[in-house]
Amino acid sequence: MSNPDTERDPDRPTQVAIACQGGGSHTAFTAGVLRALLSEADWDDEFELVGISGTSGGAFNALAAWYGLVTADEATAVELLEGIWADMAASDYADGVLNQWVSLVSRFQSEGVGVPQVSPYHSPGSDWGKQRIRDILERHIDFDALPALCAYEEPELVVGTVNVSDGAFETFTNEDVTVDAVLASAAIPTLFEAVEINGEAHWDGLFSQNPPVKDLMSVPGERTPEELWVIQINPQDRDEVPTRLAEITDRRNELAGNISLNQELRTIERINEWIENGHFDHPEYTTTTIRRLQLRGYHHSSKLDRDPEFLAELIEQGHTQGRAFLEGLDLEDDVEYPARN
């Protein structure tokens, strides 16, 4: 997984890549995790961030963290994350009423209640919502400056989408990340029109790489991540088998959202096994440790809820888990947070 012609300094920081899974409003949790990781990890001597990826709301977080780091420092990255999520919240009266309606409809649908649906191509709310997100992103990120910021020594930035027509999993990396690419990564087809990029229609990256992992690993050998930290919105497992319709729908949503992620992580695990079994017999090849931080305890219908208190709760939970994760790094080689009982 590393370039055998590259010599590694054993005293250098551990190279880390962070992958941010999508999941609508639930990715406010990711903002909290990143706040802890960026503020409290030692990015000078212990760790080096070599890449960060995201899909949908995870792409918002990945972009904000990356942009803050390459233009200034960790504190600026945290400020950007906080600013974007403050703007995303349904804070005024009209937006609050709309948010309550959307959340209620989402809950009804998860319970199997018949609710009339309208194509985003026939709904004025679709254009309004997409423009609102565009305005928020452009308020905080200077997209015209991105190409000049993408230097070799800076972390990789990867955003995941899917091509609507041919079904290809398409990622946008570094200087190719535009506001349209980020909007496409969050273009849920039942809510927003497809986003056209280079003459091709793109939808939410939830249908492809959620989040992108392969691109984080497909880098020059000396930049290969030795650790991959996955901030996972859809929990991997559950204690009980769901029996109610809403619970079944919720678990189905979680499993579907993890398909591509688990496939990509399994590829890394298989390569790790080959290295450990001596099939790559060279000291410069290295395994990649996978660590997951998982959100638990929320129904998928609340992924559209932008209530300010709800988002603040998710951010705080993410911050708490991020701190616990960093404390646990000294204790275990492979950890998940929160730990299973």
N, C-alpha and C positions, 0 to 999 in steps of 0.2 A: 504494500500500500504506500510505500515510500520509495523515493528514488534511491537505488542502491549506490549511486555515485555521489550522494550527498552525505557529508559527515555531520553528525549531530553533536552539539555541545551538551553534555549531561547536566551542566549547571544552568542551562537556560530555562525559561518558564515553560510550563506545560501548555501545549497548543490546544486551544479549545474552540469548537464551533457550537453555535446555539441555533436550534431549529424551533420555530414558533408555529405551532399548529393553529389553524383557523377555527372559528366557532362563534362568529358574531360578537355580541356584547360580552360573552363569557371571556373573550380575550383581554378584557380589562384585568383579569387575573394575571395574564402574561406581563402586563405593564407593571404590576406589583412585584412579580418575580424578578423582572429585569431591574427594577429599582433597587432591590436587595443585592442582586449579583453585581451590578455596576458600582454601587456605593460601598459595598463591604468586602468584596473579593480583592485580593492583592493583584492588580493588573500590571504592576511594575516588575515584581520579582517572581511571583508564583504562577501566574497565568498570562497567556497572550491570546487575545481573541483573533482568530484567523478567518472567521466567517460567521455570517448570521443570515438565516433565511426565514421566510414567512409566507403564509397563505391567508388571504382574506383579512380578517382583523389582525391575524398574526403578522401579515405583511406591513400593516400600519406600525406595529410595534418594532419590527425588525428595522424598518426604514428610519424611524425616529431615533432608535438607539444608535444605528450606524452613522446617521448624519450628525448627531451630536458628538459622537466620538471623533470622527474625522475632521470636523470643523473646530472642535474645541476640546472637551474632556468629558469624563464620566458624569460630572454634575450637570453639564449642559444637556447630555443625553437624557438624564432623568427629568429635567425641566421640560424638554420637548415631549416626552411621554405623558407627563402630567398635563401639559397644555392641550395636547391633542384630545385626550380623554375628557378633559373639562369641556371642550368645545363639542364633543360628540354627545354629551349628556343632554337629555331633554329638560332643559332648565327653565325655559319660559312657559307661560301658561298654555299657549296654543300648541306648542310642541309637546308639552306634558299630556294634554288631552289626546293628541294623536298617538302618543306612545302608549297610553293606557288602552286605546282602542286596538292598536296593533297587537299588543301583548295579550289582550282578551281573545282576539280572533285566533291567535297562534295556539292559545291554550285549548280553545274549543276544538280546533282541528286535531290536536293531539288526542283529544278524548273521543274522536270519531263523530263529532257533531258536524252536520252538513253546513258549510259556510260558503256563500257565493264567492267565486274567485274571478278576478279580472286580469287579463294579460297586461304585463308592464308596458306593452306597446300601445295600450289603450287607456292607460292610467296617467293622469298628470302628476300624480304623486311620485311616480318613478323618476321623471326628469328632475323634479324638485329635490328628491333624496340624493340622486347622483351628483347634482350640482352642489348641494350642501357639503357633501363629503369632499368634492374637488376643492371647494373654497377653503375648507379646513386644512386640507393637506398643503395647498399652495400658500396658506397663511404662515405655516410653520417651516416648510421645506422649500428651498430655492432649487427647483428641479433643473433650471438652466445651468446651475453650477455643478451638478453631479458629475458630468464627464471629467472635469478638471480635478475632481476630488478622488477619482479612482486610480490610485497609484498601486504599484505592486506590493508595497509594504503595508497597505491598508487591508482591513478585513474584506472578504468577499461579501457582496450583497446579492441575495437571490430572492426573487418573487415568483410564486407559482400561479399558473393559469391553465386553462384547457382550451384548445381550439374547437369551436362549436362544430364546424363542418367536418373535419377529418378525425376528430377525437384525439389528436396528438396532445401529449403532455408538453406544454411549452413553459419554459422558465425564462425570465428576464434577469440578466445579471449585470451588476456594476453600472457602466455608462448607459446600458440599454434600459435601465429602470426609469420610466417616465411616470408622470401622474396618471396617464391612461393605463399603463401596465398595472399600477397599484389598484386603480378603479376596477380593472378587469378581474384582478385577483379576488375582489370582493363582490363581483356582479352575480349575486344569487339570481338564477333565471326566473324565479317566480316573483321577484321584486324589482329587478332592474333589467333594462335592455342590454343585450350583448354589447361589449365595447370593441369597436373596430380599431385594430392595430395593423398597419401595413396591409390594409385591404382585407384582413381576416377578422372574423368575429370571435371574441373570446368571452368565456364565462369564468365564474368562480373557480379558483384552484382547488376547492374541496373535491372536485371531480377528478383531480389528477394527483399531484404530489402534495400531500397535506400533513406536514410541510415538506418542501424540497430538502432532500438529504443527499442524493447522488451528486448534485452540483457542488455541495460543500466538500465532498471527498475527491472530486475530479479536479484536483489542483496540482501544481508542481510538488514534487516529493518533499521538499523542505518546508512546505506549507500544509502538509497533511495533518488534519486534526488528530491528536492523540486521545482526546476526549470529545464526545458529542453529548451535549446537554439538550434534551428534548423537553420543551414545555408543552405538555399534552392536555388539551381541553376535553377530549373524549376519554374517559377512564378506560383502562385496559380490561379490568375485571370488576365483577360485582359479587357481593356476598350471597345474594338470593336470586332465584329465578323469577323474573317478572311474570305476573299472571293477569293483572289488570291491563286493559287496552292501552291506557296512557303510558304505563310502565313498559309494555312491550314495544310501543312506538319509540319510546325514549331509548331503550336498549338497542333497537334496530338502528337508530340514528347514530349511536355511539360506535357500533360495530362497523357500519358503512364508512364512517369518517376515519376509521383507523386502518382500513384495508391497505391503502398504498403505503402508509407509514410502516406498518408491520412488515410488508414485503421488502422495503428498502433496509430496514433494520436487520432483517434476517440475512440479507446479503452481506452486510457488515459482519454479522456474527459468524457466517460461514467462512468468510475470508480470515477472520480471527482464528477459527479452528484450523484452517490450513497452515497459518503461520505457526501456531502452537504445536502442530503435528510435524513441523519441519519440512513442509512442502515448498515453502519459500525460504530456502536455506541461506540466508544472508542476514547478518546482524543489523543491517540498516532497515529491514522491514519491521514494521511495528504494528501491534494491534491497536484498535480504537475502542476505548471503554465507553459504553453507552449508559447514560444516567437519565432517568425520567423524573420530572416533577409534574404531578397530575392533579387536575382539578376534579373534585368529587362533590356529590350531593346536590347538584342542580339539574332540573328538568330541561330538556332541550328546547321546550317552548319559550323559555326565558332568554334564549339567545338573541331575541329581538328587543329585549327590554332595555331601554336606555335611561331608566329612572336614576337620577343622580345618587341617591342613597344606595341603590343596588350596585351601581358601578363602583362606588367607594368601598362597599363591602367586599367586592371581588378583588379590588386592588389591594386592600389591606390583607386579605387572605393570601394573595400571591406574595406579598412582602413577607408575611410571617413564614410561609413555606420556603421562600427563597433563603431566608436567614437560617432556617433549620437545615436546609440542604447544604449550605456552606459549612455549618458546624459538623454535619455528618460526613463530610468528605475525608476527615481524618480518621474515621472509624471503619469504613467499609470500602471495598473496591468497586462494588456495583450497588447503587442505592436507588430507591424510589421514595418519593415523598408525595403525599403522606404515606407512612408505612402501613402495610396491611396488618390487621389485628389477628 
